[in-house]
Each structure stands twice: as structure tokens, then as C-alpha cells.
């Protein structure tokens, strides 16, 4: 059982969303933030770093948004569905953009980053769908 799941299991109130979807999305956000941070750093070490500027920028933006989304999702007290939907939509958007850019490059770190971004994008979509169904 993941640390995220364990922490959610300790929450003393009921959840406004499916706990498994929530845990999956938090984990995907944390994983994606780490992958994007590492990818951006690796891009800085590439020989043609000047061709990697957009990728580096999107890696940094995606890492920041994913980290923030994971933190927002981890806070369930006085939950506000409008805020959660907005944050998830932003995360989904930046993950798609970052994945698209990483897929343009042949570097292994970009391939792995794109995969993490796609997983996060899909996790955000699933959670957004679940929240919309409850509204």
C-alpha cells in the first residue's frame, strides 16, 4: 500500500470523491513532477541545449503544476469542487503540452517524462470525470 493511500486512510471524514481515484491521481502528480524535474535537468546537459529550451520550460512548468495539484488534492477538509476541477484541468493541460514536446525528442529521459505526463493527464481526466458525475 502506498504512502498516499495510507495517509488517505487516516482521514477522519468521508471523501467527496472516490478515494482510489484520488490516491491514483495524487501519485501520478507526484511521479510526474519528479519525472519533469529530472527531464528538465537532463535536457540542460544535452549537447544541443539550445534546441531544448521549450522542453526545459515545459518540464519546469509541468513539475510545478503537478506538485501543486498533488498538494491541493491531498487536502480534503472543506473541499471545494470548483477549485479542484480548475486545478485538475490546468494539470491535465500542462501534462499534455509537456508530453507533446517531450515526444518530439529522441532522448530516453524525454520518453520517460512523456510517459509520466500521459499517465498524469489520464489520472486527472479520470478524477475530473468522477467529480463531474457527482456535481
N, C-alpha and C positions, 0 to 999 in steps of 0.2 A: 504494500500500500504506500502510495506516495505521501510525502510530507504535506502537500496541498490537501489531499483527501483527509489525512489525519487532522489537519487544522480545521477543515470544514466540519468534520465530525464532532469537534468540540463546541461548535457554535450552539448557544443555548436556546435559540429561537428557530422557528421554521423558516425555510427559504422561500423566496418569491419565484425562484427558477429551479429547474431540475439540477440537483446537486452534482450529479455525474457530468452533465454538460458543462456546468460551471467549473468544476475541477479540471476537466479536459481543456477548457479554454484558457484558464489561468496557466496551466502547464505549457500549453502551446505558446502563449505570450512570453513566458519566461525563457523558454527554449529559443524562440525566435529572436528575442532581444540579445541573447548571448551569441547566437549564430551571426547576427548582423554586426555586432561589435567586433567579433573575431574576423569576419569577412572584410569589413572596412579597414581593419588594421593590416590584414594580409594584402589588400589592394594597395596600400601605401608602400608596400615592399616590392611590388611588381616593377619590372624594368620600364614599362611604358606607363608609368603612374599618371602621366598627363591624360591618357585615354581612359583613366578610371575615375575621373573626377565626379561624374554623375553617379556612378555606382557607390563611391565613398559617401557622397552626400545622402543618397537614399538609404544606405546602410545605417548612417547615423540617425537620420530621421525615423526610420523604422524601429531601430533599437529603442529610441526614446519613447515613441508612441506605444510600443509593445510593453515596455516596462511600466509605463503609466497605466495602461489598460489592465495589466495584471494586478497592480495595486488597487485600482478602483474596484475591480471585480472581487478582490479579497475582502472588501469592506461591505458587509451586508446590513448593518444596523441603519435604520431609517433609509432604506433602499429607495432610489428614485429611478424608475424605469426610463424616463426621458434622458437622464444623464447617461445611464448605462447604454441605451441604444445609440446615442451620439458617439460615445467613446468607442463602442464596438464598430460602428460604421467607419470612423476615422481609422481605426486599426486595420480593418479589412481593406480599406483603400490604399493605405501606405504599404501593406504587405503585398498587395497585387502589383503595385508600381515597382517595389523593390525586387520582387521575383522576376518581373518582366525584364528589368535592367540586368539582373544577375544572369539570366538565361541568355543574354547577348554575349557573354564572355565564356571562354573555354577553361577558365581556371577551376580547379576542383573546389576551392573554397567558395566560389560563386555558385557552383552546382549545389553544394550542401546548403548554402544560405537560401537559395531559391526554394529548395525542398522545405526548409523550415518555414519560410514565408508562406508557401502554399498551404502547409498544414495549419498554420495560424489563421490564414484567411478563411479556410474551411471551418475551423473551430468557431471563429467569430460569426460566420454565416449560420451555423447550427444554433448557436446561442441566441442570435438575433431572431431567428425563426421561432424559437421557443418563447422568447419574450413577447413577440408579436402575437402569438397564439393566445397568450394569457391576457393580453390587453383588451 
